[in-house]
Amino acid sequence: MRLTPVEPVVVEVSADVAPSGHSFRHPLRFRRVRPELEPDAVELPARLPV
């Protein structure tokens, strides 16, 4: 397997967090690239709602 390093980029996604067994019912959907945001400036939630 070959590794290709890339620069980090912030993207916006939409997610339906409704569970279905041990996984989510629907996959994530890509919305857009957010070039105005730096990866270090994005706060991740402590926990996703269930």
mmCIF entry with sequence, helices, sheets and N, C-alpha, C, O atoms, coordinates in Angstrom:
data_MODEL
# 
_entry.id   MODEL 
# 
_entity.id                         1 
_entity.type                       polymer 
_entity.pdbx_number_of_molecules   1 
# 
_entity_poly.entity_id                      1 
_entity_poly.type                           'polypeptide(L)' 
_entity_poly.nstd_linkage                   no 
_entity_poly.nstd_monomer                   no 
_entity_poly.pdbx_seq_one_letter_code       MRLTPVEPVVVEVSADVAPSGHSFRHPLRFRRVRPELEPDAVELPARLPV 
_entity_poly.pdbx_seq_one_letter_code_can   MRLTPVEPVVVEVSADVAPSGHSFRHPLRFRRVRPELEPDAVELPARLPV 
_entity_poly.pdbx_strand_id                 A 
# 
loop_
_entity_poly_seq.entity_id 
_entity_poly_seq.num 
_entity_poly_seq.mon_id 
_entity_poly_seq.hetero 
1 1  MET n 
1 2  ARG n 
1 3  LEU n 
1 4  THR n 
1 5  PRO n 
1 6  VAL n 
1 7  GLU n 
1 8  PRO n 
1 9  VAL n 
1 10 VAL n 
1 11 VAL n 
1 12 GLU n 
1 13 VAL n 
1 14 SER n 
1 15 ALA n 
1 16 ASP n 
1 17 VAL n 
1 18 ALA n 
1 19 PRO n 
1 20 SER n 
1 21 GLY n 
1 22 HIS n 
1 23 SER n 
1 24 PHE n 
1 25 ARG n 
1 26 HIS n 
1 27 PRO n 
1 28 LEU n 
1 29 ARG n 
1 30 PHE n 
1 31 ARG n 
1 32 ARG n 
1 33 VAL n 
1 34 ARG n 
1 35 PRO n 
1 36 GLU n 
1 37 LEU n 
1 38 GLU n 
1 39 PRO n 
1 40 ASP n 
1 41 ALA n 
1 42 VAL n 
1 43 GLU n 
1 44 LEU n 
1 45 PRO n 
1 46 ALA n 
1 47 ARG n 
1 48 LEU n 
1 49 PRO n 
1 50 VAL n 
# 
_struct_asym.id          A 
_struct_asym.entity_id   1 
# 
_struct_conf.conf_type_id            HELX_P 
_struct_conf.id                      HELX_P1 
_struct_conf.pdbx_PDB_helix_id       AA1 
_struct_conf.beg_label_comp_id       PRO 
_struct_conf.beg_label_asym_id       A 
_struct_conf.beg_label_seq_id        39 
_struct_conf.pdbx_beg_PDB_ins_code   ? 
_struct_conf.end_label_comp_id       ALA 
_struct_conf.end_label_asym_id       A 
_struct_conf.end_label_seq_id        41 
_struct_conf.pdbx_end_PDB_ins_code   ? 
_struct_conf.beg_auth_comp_id        PRO 
_struct_conf.beg_auth_asym_id        A 
_struct_conf.beg_auth_seq_id         39 
_struct_conf.end_auth_comp_id        ALA 
_struct_conf.end_auth_asym_id        A 
_struct_conf.end_auth_seq_id         41 
_struct_conf.pdbx_PDB_helix_class    5 
_struct_conf.details                 ? 
_struct_conf.pdbx_PDB_helix_length   3 
# 
_struct_conf_type.id          HELX_P 
_struct_conf_type.criteria    ? 
_struct_conf_type.reference   ? 
# 
loop_
_struct_sheet.id 
_struct_sheet.type 
_struct_sheet.number_strands 
_struct_sheet.details 
AA1 ? 2 ? 
AA2 ? 2 ? 
# 
loop_
_struct_sheet_order.sheet_id 
_struct_sheet_order.range_id_1 
_struct_sheet_order.range_id_2 
_struct_sheet_order.offset 
_struct_sheet_order.sense 
AA1 1 2 ? anti-parallel 
AA2 1 2 ? anti-parallel 
# 
loop_
_struct_sheet_range.sheet_id 
_struct_sheet_range.id 
_struct_sheet_range.beg_label_comp_id 
_struct_sheet_range.beg_label_asym_id 
_struct_sheet_range.beg_label_seq_id 
_struct_sheet_range.pdbx_beg_PDB_ins_code 
_struct_sheet_range.end_label_comp_id 
_struct_sheet_range.end_label_asym_id 
_struct_sheet_range.end_label_seq_id 
_struct_sheet_range.pdbx_end_PDB_ins_code 
_struct_sheet_range.beg_auth_comp_id 
_struct_sheet_range.beg_auth_asym_id 
_struct_sheet_range.beg_auth_seq_id 
_struct_sheet_range.end_auth_comp_id 
_struct_sheet_range.end_auth_asym_id 
_struct_sheet_range.end_auth_seq_id 
AA1 1 VAL A 11 ? SER A 14 ? VAL A 11 SER A 14 
AA1 2 ARG A 29 ? VAL A 33 ? ARG A 29 VAL A 33 
AA2 1 PRO A 19 ? SER A 20 ? PRO A 19 SER A 20 
AA2 2 SER A 23 ? PHE A 24 ? SER A 23 PHE A 24 
# 
loop_
_atom_site.group_PDB 
_atom_site.id 
_atom_site.type_symbol 
_atom_site.label_atom_id 
_atom_site.label_alt_id 
_atom_site.label_comp_id 
_atom_site.label_asym_id 
_atom_site.label_entity_id 
_atom_site.label_seq_id 
_atom_site.pdbx_PDB_ins_code 
_atom_site.Cartn_x 
_atom_site.Cartn_y 
_atom_site.Cartn_z 
_atom_site.occupancy 
_atom_site.B_iso_or_equiv 
_atom_site.pdbx_formal_charge 
_atom_site.auth_seq_id 
_atom_site.auth_comp_id 
_atom_site.auth_asym_id 
_atom_site.auth_atom_id 
_atom_site.pdbx_PDB_model_num 
ATOM 1   N N  . MET A 1 1  ? 0.856   -1.172 0.000  1.00 0.00 ? 1  MET A N  1 
ATOM 2   C CA . MET A 1 1  ? 0.000   0.000  0.000  1.00 0.00 ? 1  MET A CA 1 
ATOM 3   C C  . MET A 1 1  ? 0.901   1.235  0.000  1.00 0.00 ? 1  MET A C  1 
ATOM 4   O O  . MET A 1 1  ? 1.928   1.270  0.679  1.00 0.00 ? 1  MET A O  1 
ATOM 5   N N  . ARG A 1 2  ? 0.509   2.223  -0.756 1.00 0.00 ? 2  ARG A N  1 
ATOM 6   C CA . ARG A 1 2  ? 1.286   3.452  -0.883 1.00 0.00 ? 2  ARG A CA 1 
ATOM 7   C C  . ARG A 1 2  ? 0.596   4.594  -0.124 1.00 0.00 ? 2  ARG A C  1 
ATOM 8   O O  . ARG A 1 2  ? -0.618  4.764  -0.227 1.00 0.00 ? 2  ARG A O  1 
ATOM 9   N N  . LEU A 1 3  ? 1.360   5.357  0.620  1.00 0.00 ? 3  LEU A N  1 
ATOM 10  C CA . LEU A 1 3  ? 0.835   6.475  1.402  1.00 0.00 ? 3  LEU A CA 1 
ATOM 11  C C  . LEU A 1 3  ? 1.106   7.782  0.668  1.00 0.00 ? 3  LEU A C  1 
ATOM 12  O O  . LEU A 1 3  ? 2.234   8.053  0.258  1.00 0.00 ? 3  LEU A O  1 
ATOM 13  N N  . THR A 1 4  ? 0.055   8.594  0.507  1.00 0.00 ? 4  THR A N  1 
ATOM 14  C CA . THR A 1 4  ? 0.188   9.899  -0.128 1.00 0.00 ? 4  THR A CA 1 
ATOM 15  C C  . THR A 1 4  ? -0.183  10.975 0.882  1.00 0.00 ? 4  THR A C  1 
ATOM 16  O O  . THR A 1 4  ? -1.364  11.140 1.185  1.00 0.00 ? 4  THR A O  1 
ATOM 17  N N  . PRO A 1 5  ? 0.787   11.714 1.413  1.00 0.00 ? 5  PRO A N  1 
ATOM 18  C CA . PRO A 1 5  ? 0.470   12.774 2.375  1.00 0.00 ? 5  PRO A CA 1 
ATOM 19  C C  . PRO A 1 5  ? -0.343  13.889 1.710  1.00 0.00 ? 5  PRO A C  1 
ATOM 20  O O  . PRO A 1 5  ? -0.108  14.239 0.553  1.00 0.00 ? 5  PRO A O  1 
ATOM 21  N N  . VAL A 1 6  ? -1.286  14.429 2.448  1.00 0.00 ? 6  VAL A N  1 
ATOM 22  C CA . VAL A 1 6  ? -2.115  15.535 1.957  1.00 0.00 ? 6  VAL A CA 1 
ATOM 23  C C  . VAL A 1 6  ? -2.182  16.613 3.031  1.00 0.00 ? 6  VAL A C  1 
ATOM 24  O O  . VAL A 1 6  ? -1.966  16.335 4.210  1.00 0.00 ? 6  VAL A O  1 
ATOM 25  N N  . GLU A 1 7  ? -2.478  17.830 2.625  1.00 0.00 ? 7  GLU A N  1 
ATOM 26  C CA . GLU A 1 7  ? -2.678  18.930 3.571  1.00 0.00 ? 7  GLU A CA 1 
ATOM 27  C C  . GLU A 1 7  ? -4.062  18.777 4.200  1.00 0.00 ? 7  GLU A C  1 
ATOM 28  O O  . GLU A 1 7  ? -5.012  18.428 3.498  1.00 0.00 ? 7  GLU A O  1 
ATOM 29  N N  . PRO A 1 8  ? -4.203  19.030 5.508  1.00 0.00 ? 8  PRO A N  1 
ATOM 30  C CA . PRO A 1 8  ? -5.525  18.975 6.142  1.00 0.00 ? 8  PRO A CA 1 
ATOM 31  C C  . PRO A 1 8  ? -6.440  20.047 5.572  1.00 0.00 ? 8  PRO A C  1 
ATOM 32  O O  . PRO A 1 8  ? -5.999  21.155 5.266  1.00 0.00 ? 8  PRO A O  1 
ATOM 33  N N  . VAL A 1 9  ? -7.694  19.717 5.434  1.00 0.00 ? 9  VAL A N  1 
ATOM 34  C CA . VAL A 1 9  ? -8.680  20.656 4.914  1.00 0.00 ? 9  VAL A CA 1 
ATOM 35  C C  . VAL A 1 9  ? -9.976  20.455 5.702  1.00 0.00 ? 9  VAL A C  1 
ATOM 36  O O  . VAL A 1 9  ? -10.297 19.338 6.109  1.00 0.00 ? 9  VAL A O  1 
ATOM 37  N N  . VAL A 1 10 ? -10.707 21.531 5.910  1.00 0.00 ? 10 VAL A N  1 
ATOM 38  C CA . VAL A 1 10 ? -11.991 21.456 6.611  1.00 0.00 ? 10 VAL A CA 1 
ATOM 39  C C  . VAL A 1 10 ? -13.089 21.305 5.566  1.00 0.00 ? 10 VAL A C  1 
ATOM 40  O O  . VAL A 1 10 ? -13.137 22.044 4.583  1.00 0.00 ? 10 VAL A O  1 
ATOM 41  N N  . VAL A 1 11 ? -13.964 20.341 5.795  1.00 0.00 ? 11 VAL A N  1 
ATOM 42  C CA . VAL A 1 11 ? -15.116 20.150 4.912  1.00 0.00 ? 11 VAL A CA 1 
ATOM 43  C C  . VAL A 1 11 ? -16.381 20.143 5.752  1.00 0.00 ? 11 VAL A C  1 
ATOM 44  O O  . VAL A 1 11 ? -16.357 19.816 6.938  1.00 0.00 ? 11 VAL A O  1 
ATOM 45  N N  . GLU A 1 12 ? -17.471 20.506 5.124  1.00 0.00 ? 12 GLU A N  1 
ATOM 46  C CA . GLU A 1 12 ? -18.779 20.493 5.779  1.00 0.00 ? 12 GLU A CA 1 
ATOM 47  C C  . GLU A 1 12 ? -19.519 19.254 5.301  1.00 0.00 ? 12 GLU A C  1 
ATOM 48  O O  . GLU A 1 12 ? -19.564 18.967 4.104  1.00 0.00 ? 12 GLU A O  1 
ATOM 49  N N  . VAL A 1 13 ? -20.099 18.521 6.247  1.00 0.00 ? 13 VAL A N  1 
ATOM 50  C CA . VAL A 1 13 ? -20.880 17.333 5.913  1.00 0.00 ? 13 VAL A CA 1 
ATOM 51  C C  . VAL A 1 13 ? -22.218 17.427 6.630  1.00 0.00 ? 13 VAL A C  1 
ATOM 52  O O  . VAL A 1 13 ? -22.358 18.155 7.613  1.00 0.00 ? 13 VAL A O  1 
ATOM 53  N N  . SER A 1 14 ? -23.191 16.689 6.134  1.00 0.00 ? 14 SER A N  1 
ATOM 54  C CA . SER A 1 14 ? -24.452 16.567 6.864  1.00 0.00 ? 14 SER A CA 1 
ATOM 55  C C  . SER A 1 14 ? -24.588 15.114 7.273  1.00 0.00 ? 14 SER A C  1 
ATOM 56  O O  . SER A 1 14 ? -24.156 14.205 6.564  1.00 0.00 ? 14 SER A O  1 
ATOM 57  N N  . ALA A 1 15 ? -25.198 14.913 8.433  1.00 0.00 ? 15 ALA A N  1 
ATOM 58  C CA . ALA A 1 15 ? -25.325 13.561 8.954  1.00 0.00 ? 15 ALA A CA 1 
ATOM 59  C C  . ALA A 1 15 ? -26.673 13.384 9.626  1.00 0.00 ? 15 ALA A C  1 
ATOM 60  O O  . ALA A 1 15 ? -27.128 14.247 10.377 1.00 0.00 ? 15 ALA A O  1 
ATOM 61  N N  . ASP A 1 16 ? -27.293 12.275 9.352  1.00 0.00 ? 16 ASP A N  1 
ATOM 62  C CA . ASP A 1 16 ? -28.486 11.862 10.078 1.00 0.00 ? 16 ASP A CA 1 
ATOM 63  C C  . ASP A 1 16 ? -27.976 10.905 11.145 1.00 0.00 ? 16 ASP A C  1 
ATOM 64  O O  . ASP A 1 16 ? -27.539 9.801  10.821 1.00 0.00 ? 16 ASP A O  1 
ATOM 65  N N  . VAL A 1 17 ? -28.024 11.301 12.395 1.00 0.00 ? 17 VAL A N  1 
ATOM 66  C CA . VAL A 1 17 ? -27.424 10.503 13.457 1.00 0.00 ? 17 VAL A CA 1 
ATOM 67  C C  . VAL A 1 17 ? -28.390 9.474  14.038 1.00 0.00 ? 17 VAL A C  1 
ATOM 68  O O  . VAL A 1 17 ? -28.141 8.938  15.118 1.00 0.00 ? 17 VAL A O  1 
ATOM 69  N N  . ALA A 1 18 ? -29.491 9.188  13.336 1.00 0.00 ? 18 ALA A N  1 
ATOM 70  C CA . ALA A 1 18 ? -30.417 8.167  13.807 1.00 0.00 ? 18 ALA A CA 1 
ATOM 71  C C  . ALA A 1 18 ? -29.745 6.795  13.709 1.00 0.00 ? 18 ALA A C  1 
ATOM 72  O O  . ALA A 1 18 ? -29.312 6.386  12.631 1.00 0.00 ? 18 ALA A O  1 
ATOM 73  N N  . PRO A 1 19 ? -29.661 6.089  14.835 1.00 0.00 ? 19 PRO A N  1 
ATOM 74  C CA . PRO A 1 19 ? -28.996 4.786  14.799 1.00 0.00 ? 19 PRO A CA 1 
ATOM 75  C C  . PRO A 1 19 ? -29.879 3.701  14.212 1.00 0.00 ? 19 PRO A C  1 
ATOM 76  O O  . PRO A 1 19 ? -31.107 3.774  14.273 1.00 0.00 ? 19 PRO A O  1 
ATOM 77  N N  . SER A 1 20 ? -29.242 2.709  13.652 1.00 0.00 ? 20 SER A N  1 
ATOM 78  C CA . SER A 1 20 ? -29.918 1.522  13.142 1.00 0.00 ? 20 SER A CA 1 
ATOM 79  C C  . SER A 1 20 ? -29.060 0.336  13.567 1.00 0.00 ? 20 SER A C  1 
ATOM 80  O O  . SER A 1 20 ? -28.151 -0.067 12.841 1.00 0.00 ? 20 SER A O  1 
ATOM 81  N N  . GLY A 1 21 ? -29.345 -0.219 14.730 1.00 0.00 ? 21 GLY A N  1 
ATOM 82  C CA . GLY A 1 21 ? -28.487 -1.282 15.255 1.00 0.00 ? 21 GLY A CA 1 
ATOM 83  C C  . GLY A 1 21 ? -27.204 -0.685 15.780 1.00 0.00 ? 21 GLY A C  1 
ATOM 84  O O  . GLY A 1 21 ? -27.235 0.185  16.650 1.00 0.00 ? 21 GLY A O  1 
ATOM 85  N N  . HIS A 1 22 ? -26.061 -1.143 15.260 1.00 0.00 ? 22 HIS A N  1 
ATOM 86  C CA . HIS A 1 22 ? -24.753 -0.663 15.714 1.00 0.00 ? 22 HIS A CA 1 
ATOM 87  C C  . HIS A 1 22 ? -24.133 0.329  14.744 1.00 0.00 ? 22 HIS A C  1 
ATOM 88  O O  . HIS A 1 22 ? -22.941 0.621  14.844 1.00 0.00 ? 22 HIS A O  1 
ATOM 89  N N  . SER A 1 23 ? -24.912 0.853  13.810 1.00 0.00 ? 23 SER A N  1 
ATOM 90  C CA . SER A 1 23 ? -24.378 1.833  12.865 1.00 0.00 ? 23 SER A CA 1 
ATOM 91  C C  . SER A 1 23 ? -25.423 2.914  12.623 1.00 0.00 ? 23 SER A C  1 
ATOM 92  O O  . SER A 1 23 ? -26.551 2.817  13.107 1.00 0.00 ? 23 SER A O  1 
ATOM 93  N N  . PHE A 1 24 ? -25.043 3.937  11.876 1.00 0.00 ? 24 PHE A N  1 
ATOM 94  C CA . PHE A 1 24 ? -25.994 4.992  11.549 1.00 0.00 ? 24 PHE A CA 1 
ATOM 95  C C  . PHE A 1 24 ? -26.837 4.578  10.351 1.00 0.00 ? 24 PHE A C  1 
ATOM 96  O O  . PHE A 1 24 ? -26.388 3.818  9.493  1.00 0.00 ? 24 PHE A O  1 
ATOM 97  N N  . ARG A 1 25 ? -28.046 5.081  10.303 1.00 0.00 ? 25 ARG A N  1 
ATOM 98  C CA . ARG A 1 25 ? -28.991 4.693  9.266  1.00 0.00 ? 25 ARG A CA 1 
ATOM 99  C C  . ARG A 1 25 ? -28.580 5.192  7.882  1.00 0.00 ? 25 ARG A C  1 
ATOM 100 O O  . ARG A 1 25 ? -28.766 4.486  6.891  1.00 0.00 ? 25 ARG A O  1 
ATOM 101 N N  . HIS A 1 26 ? -28.025 6.401  7.806  1.00 0.00 ? 26 HIS A N  1 
ATOM 102 C CA . HIS A 1 26 ? -27.654 6.990  6.521  1.00 0.00 ? 26 HIS A CA 1 
ATOM 103 C C  . HIS A 1 26 ? -26.186 7.404  6.543  1.00 0.00 ? 26 HIS A C  1 
ATOM 104 O O  . HIS A 1 26 ? -25.667 7.777  7.596  1.00 0.00 ? 26 HIS A O  1 
ATOM 105 N N  . PRO A 1 27 ? -25.515 7.345  5.403  1.00 0.00 ? 27 PRO A N  1 
ATOM 106 C CA . PRO A 1 27 ? -24.102 7.763  5.367  1.00 0.00 ? 27 PRO A CA 1 
ATOM 107 C C  . PRO A 1 27 ? -23.970 9.284  5.439  1.00 0.00 ? 27 PRO A C  1 
ATOM 108 O O  . PRO A 1 27 ? -24.937 10.015 5.227  1.00 0.00 ? 27 PRO A O  1 
ATOM 109 N N  . LEU A 1 28 ? -22.758 9.743  5.740  1.00 0.00 ? 28 LEU A N  1 
ATOM 110 C CA . LEU A 1 28 ? -22.476 11.177 5.698  1.00 0.00 ? 28 LEU A CA 1 
ATOM 111 C C  . LEU A 1 28 ? -22.602 11.675 4.275  1.00 0.00 ? 28 LEU A C  1 
ATOM 112 O O  . LEU A 1 28 ? -22.363 10.931 3.323  1.00 0.00 ? 28 LEU A O  1 
ATOM 113 N N  . ARG A 1 29 ? -22.976 12.928 4.132  1.00 0.00 ? 29 ARG A N  1 
ATOM 114 C CA . ARG A 1 29 ? -23.055 13.546 2.799  1.00 0.00 ? 29 ARG A CA 1 
ATOM 115 C C  . ARG A 1 29 ? -22.144 14.764 2.759  1.00 0.00 ? 29 ARG A C  1 
ATOM 116 O O  . ARG A 1 29 ? -22.249 15.662 3.594  1.00 0.00 ? 29 ARG A O  1 
ATOM 117 N N  . PHE A 1 30 ? -21.260 14.783 1.790  1.00 0.00 ? 30 PHE A N  1 
ATOM 118 C CA . PHE A 1 30 ? -20.351 15.903 1.589  1.00 0.00 ? 30 PHE A CA 1 
ATOM 119 C C  . PHE A 1 30 ? -21.149 17.111 1.137  1.00 0.00 ? 30 PHE A C  1 
ATOM 120 O O  . PHE A 1 30 ? -21.967 17.002 0.223  1.00 0.00 ? 30 PHE A O  1 
ATOM 121 N N  . ARG A 1 31 ? -20.927 18.262 1.760  1.00 0.00 ? 31 ARG A N  1 
ATOM 122 C CA . ARG A 1 31 ? -21.617 19.500 1.372  1.00 0.00 ? 31 ARG A CA 1 
ATOM 123 C C  . ARG A 1 31 ? -20.677 20.450 0.627  1.00 0.00 ? 31 ARG A C  1 
ATOM 124 O O  . ARG A 1 31 ? -20.961 20.852 -0.501 1.00 0.00 ? 31 ARG A O  1 
ATOM 125 N N  . ARG A 1 32 ? -19.544 20.810 1.273  1.00 0.00 ? 32 ARG A N  1 
ATOM 126 C CA . ARG A 1 32 ? -18.628 21.751 0.624  1.00 0.00 ? 32 ARG A CA 1 
ATOM 127 C C  . ARG A 1 32 ? -17.315 21.820 1.387  1.00 0.00 ? 32 ARG A C  1 
ATOM 128 O O  . ARG A 1 32 ? -17.232 21.421 2.548  1.00 0.00 ? 32 ARG A O  1 
ATOM 129 N N  . VAL A 1 33 ? -16.301 22.328 0.723  1.00 0.00 ? 33 VAL A N  1 
ATOM 130 C CA . VAL A 1 33 ? -15.007 22.602 1.346  1.00 0.00 ? 33 VAL A CA 1 
ATOM 131 C C  . VAL A 1 33 ? -15.115 23.962 2.024  1.00 0.00 ? 33 VAL A C  1 
ATOM 132 O O  . VAL A 1 33 ? -15.752 24.872 1.493  1.00 0.00 ? 33 VAL A O  1 
ATOM 133 N N  . ARG A 1 34 ? -14.501 24.102 3.186  1.00 0.00 ? 34 ARG A N  1 
ATOM 134 C CA . ARG A 1 34 ? -14.540 25.353 3.937  1.00 0.00 ? 34 ARG A CA 1 
ATOM 135 C C  . ARG A 1 34 ? -13.139 25.953 4.001  1.00 0.00 ? 34 ARG A C  1 
ATOM 136 O O  . ARG A 1 34 ? -12.479 25.847 5.035  1.00 0.00 ? 34 ARG A O  1 
ATOM 137 N N  . PRO A 1 35 ? -12.664 26.587 2.909  1.00 0.00 ? 35 PRO A N  1 
ATOM 138 C CA . PRO A 1 35 ? -11.297 27.114 2.876  1.00 0.00 ? 35 PRO A CA 1 
ATOM 139 C C  . PRO A 1 35 ? -11.057 28.264 3.855  1.00 0.00 ? 35 PRO A C  1 
ATOM 140 O O  . PRO A 1 35 ? -9.907  28.568 4.175  1.00 0.00 ? 35 PRO A O  1 
ATOM 141 N N  . GLU A 1 36 ? -12.129 28.909 4.336  1.00 0.00 ? 36 GLU A N  1 
ATOM 142 C CA . GLU A 1 36 ? -11.963 30.025 5.262  1.00 0.00 ? 36 GLU A CA 1 
ATOM 143 C C  . GLU A 1 36 ? -11.664 29.555 6.693  1.00 0.00 ? 36 GLU A C  1 
ATOM 144 O O  . GLU A 1 36 ? -11.326 30.372 7.549  1.00 0.00 ? 36 GLU A O  1 
ATOM 145 N N  . LEU A 1 37 ? -11.785 28.249 6.958  1.00 0.00 ? 37 LEU A N  1 
ATOM 146 C CA . LEU A 1 37 ? -11.532 27.704 8.291  1.00 0.00 ? 37 LEU A CA 1 
ATOM 147 C C  . LEU A 1 37 ? -10.225 26.923 8.321  1.00 0.00 ? 37 LEU A C  1 
ATOM 148 O O  . LEU A 1 37 ? -9.892  26.196 7.386  1.00 0.00 ? 37 LEU A O  1 
ATOM 149 N N  . GLU A 1 38 ? -9.492  27.093 9.426  1.00 0.00 ? 38 GLU A N  1 
ATOM 150 C CA . GLU A 1 38 ? -8.272  26.325 9.641  1.00 0.00 ? 38 GLU A CA 1 
ATOM 151 C C  . GLU A 1 38 ? -8.629  25.069 10.448 1.00 0.00 ? 38 GLU A C  1 
ATOM 152 O O  . GLU A 1 38 ? -9.465  25.145 11.349 1.00 0.00 ? 38 GLU A O  1 
ATOM 153 N N  . PRO A 1 39 ? -8.024  23.936 10.152 1.00 0.00 ? 39 PRO A N  1 
ATOM 154 C CA . PRO A 1 39 ? -8.342  22.716 10.911 1.00 0.00 ? 39 PRO A CA 1 
ATOM 155 C C  . PRO A 1 39 ? -8.184  22.863 12.421 1.00 0.00 ? 39 PRO A C  1 
ATOM 156 O O  . PRO A 1 39 ? -8.968  22.290 13.177 1.00 0.00 ? 39 PRO A O  1 
ATOM 157 N N  . ASP A 1 40 ? -7.183  23.622 12.875 1.00 0.00 ? 40 ASP A N  1 
ATOM 158 C CA . ASP A 1 40 ? -6.980  23.808 14.316 1.00 0.00 ? 40 ASP A CA 1 
ATOM 159 C C  . ASP A 1 40 ? -8.068  24.663 14.963 1.00 0.00 ? 40 ASP A C  1 
ATOM 160 O O  . ASP A 1 40 ? -8.218  24.639 16.185 1.00 0.00 ? 40 ASP A O  1 
ATOM 161 N N  . ALA A 1 41 ? -8.825  25.414 14.175 1.00 0.00 ? 41 ALA A N  1 
ATOM 162 C CA . ALA A 1 41 ? -9.868  26.286 14.710 1.00 0.00 ? 41 ALA A CA 1 
ATOM 163 C C  . ALA A 1 41 ? -11.212 25.581 14.879 1.00 0.00 ? 41 ALA A C  1 
ATOM 164 O O  . ALA A 1 41 ? -12.136 26.154 15.456 1.00 0.00 ? 41 ALA A O  1 
ATOM 165 N N  . VAL A 1 42 ? -11.333 24.372 14.394 1.00 0.00 ? 42 VAL A N  1 
ATOM 166 C CA . VAL A 1 42 ? -12.601 23.640 14.448 1.00 0.00 ? 42 VAL A CA 1 
ATOM 167 C C  . VAL A 1 42 ? -12.686 22.865 15.762 1.00 0.00 ? 42 VAL A C  1 
ATOM 168 O O  . VAL A 1 42 ? -11.787 22.095 16.100 1.00 0.00 ? 42 VAL A O  1 
ATOM 169 N N  . GLU A 1 43 ? -13.773 23.078 16.493 1.00 0.00 ? 43 GLU A N  1 
ATOM 170 C CA . GLU A 1 43 ? -14.004 22.343 17.745 1.00 0.00 ? 43 GLU A CA 1 
ATOM 171 C C  . GLU A 1 43 ? -14.865 21.126 17.459 1.00 0.00 ? 43 GLU A C  1 
ATOM 172 O O  . GLU A 1 43 ? -15.941 21.243 16.872 1.00 0.00 ? 43 GLU A O  1 
ATOM 173 N N  . LEU A 1 44 ? -14.402 19.978 17.866 1.00 0.00 ? 44 LEU A N  1 
ATOM 174 C CA . LEU A 1 44 ? -15.177 18.754 17.703 1.00 0.00 ? 44 LEU A CA 1 
ATOM 175 C C  . LEU A 1 44 ? -16.076 18.566 18.914 1.00 0.00 ? 44 LEU A C  1 
ATOM 176 O O  . LEU A 1 44 ? -15.680 18.909 20.028 1.00 0.00 ? 44 LEU A O  1 
ATOM 177 N N  . PRO A 1 45 ? -17.279 18.030 18.723 1.00 0.00 ? 45 PRO A N  1 
ATOM 178 C CA . PRO A 1 45 ? -18.144 17.792 19.877 1.00 0.00 ? 45 PRO A CA 1 
ATOM 179 C C  . PRO A 1 45 ? -17.532 16.721 20.777 1.00 0.00 ? 45 PRO A C  1 
ATOM 180 O O  . PRO A 1 45 ? -16.858 15.807 20.300 1.00 0.00 ? 45 PRO A O  1 
ATOM 181 N N  . ALA A 1 46 ? -17.771 16.841 22.076 1.00 0.00 ? 46 ALA A N  1 
ATOM 182 C CA . ALA A 1 46 ? -17.251 15.845 23.014 1.00 0.00 ? 46 ALA A CA 1 
ATOM 183 C C  . ALA A 1 46 ? -17.878 14.492 22.734 1.00 0.00 ? 46 ALA A C  1 
ATOM 184 O O  . ALA A 1 46 ? -17.236 13.453 22.885 1.00 0.00 ? 46 ALA A O  1 
ATOM 185 N N  . ARG A 1 47 ? -19.149 14.516 22.321 1.00 0.00 ? 47 ARG A N  1 
ATOM 186 C CA . ARG A 1 47 ? -19.870 13.270 22.049 1.00 0.00 ? 47 ARG A CA 1 
ATOM 187 C C  . ARG A 1 47 ? -20.987 13.584 21.065 1.00 0.00 ? 47 ARG A C  1 
ATOM 188 O O  . ARG A 1 47 ? -21.646 14.616 21.185 1.00 0.00 ? 47 ARG A O  1 
ATOM 189 N N  . LEU A 1 48 ? -21.200 12.720 20.113 1.00 0.00 ? 48 LEU A N  1 
ATOM 190 C CA . LEU A 1 48 ? -22.300 12.901 19.174 1.00 0.00 ? 48 LEU A CA 1 
ATOM 191 C C  . LEU A 1 48 ? -23.609 12.519 19.855 1.00 0.00 ? 48 LEU A C  1 
ATOM 192 O O  . LEU A 1 48 ? -23.638 11.581 20.651 1.00 0.00 ? 48 LEU A O  1 
ATOM 193 N N  . PRO A 1 49 ? -24.706 13.243 19.548 1.00 0.00 ? 49 PRO A N  1 
ATOM 194 C CA . PRO A 1 49 ? -25.997 12.872 20.147 1.00 0.00 ? 49 PRO A CA 1 
ATOM 195 C C  . PRO A 1 49 ? -26.453 11.513 19.639 1.00 0.00 ? 49 PRO A C  1 
ATOM 196 O O  . PRO A 1 49 ? -26.247 11.164 18.477 1.00 0.00 ? 49 PRO A O  1 
ATOM 197 N N  . VAL A 1 50 ? -27.070 10.763 20.526 1.00 0.00 ? 50 VAL A N  1 
ATOM 198 C CA . VAL A 1 50 ? -27.559 9.420  20.153 1.00 0.00 ? 50 VAL A CA 1 
ATOM 199 C C  . VAL A 1 50 ? -29.057 9.405  20.234 1.00 0.00 ? 50 VAL A C  1 
ATOM 200 O O  . VAL A 1 50 ? -29.679 8.378  19.963 1.00 0.00 ? 50 VAL A O  1 
# 
